[in-house]
């Protein structure tokens, strides 16, 4: 670490008064250090990440002794605290960004043989697995993390900083990717039992620096805990019943080994999709997928409806952002109709459906309607289906061009 950063750490430490340690985060020295560390580790750390771990180091170093020690950290009697604090902050900053693997459990994916499928270089899908193993060195400390149940997991590799009860940039990045993966899993699965609190799950983060549970947003934790495969749609190509390969047939996978083979085929589109991350069209499709997942997992129907509308606009709404809303709405309806419609009548019908959807969106956004009425609730399923159809069409074109 350069002298510049050591001076900034020391300057912030000089502002810390032990009995009022919390006031030091309102100083210019603190803000300068936060911005410098963020720039040092850009793009892996956010400003909020840096604030989280600096505040954590401050609390660990001085909050506990604030009843027995007083004065500034720079006072001669507090030299041991100052030196320990500065060294702790320096060591943490130098250790970042951490290489973190965040494991998301799929609680209901249990009837599969062992399989590890690389979806891309940072995402893997593993079945019949007890979860991340822990070294003997940390066994006592991490005993509560032991998971005896074998199930499927989505594991996401990210860089940055992770903490137990806060959504850091690294966790946000991982959640973004796992939502995209869940879309592909949802194509042969269903989510139910939403009122079951027992189905809430946590993720597990592992890195050389830590191994711990990570609290997830409620809607995502519930979805992960209830997403269940439609086993009857998992099929394999059976050649044994025919005389040769050409006389084989598709049939339902009937045992864990066959299901593991079948799920690989189901996730082939996901592999092709993530393989094209650098394509300029990837971000718009990924954003639409995330809005779709936000919609289908939301507790609030009004938010769910608006999220689905935003997802449609992410795919259909490219162009001049300053365009008048009525002109933009007309253009979105036309694009939707031409994307999915097979003929003039069908295109006009689809455009009219989307126009109706946008009309309700406008009422909700501009507070002319506080929530969905009983009649309007049917439109929530409609707009989700519309978004899913557009995403499916865009992915099909995307991975085949």
Helices and strands as residue ranges (DSSP letters): H 3-13, G 18-26, H 28-40, H 47-62, G 63-65, G 76-78, H 79-95, E 98-106, E 115-120, E 123-129, G 136-138, G 143-145, E 151-160, H 169-186, E 189-191, G 197-199, E 203-206, E 211-214, H 218-226, E 227-229, G 231-233, E 235-238, G 245-247, E 249-252, H 256-266, H 268-275, H 282-297, H 301-316, H 325-340, H 344-365, H 377-399
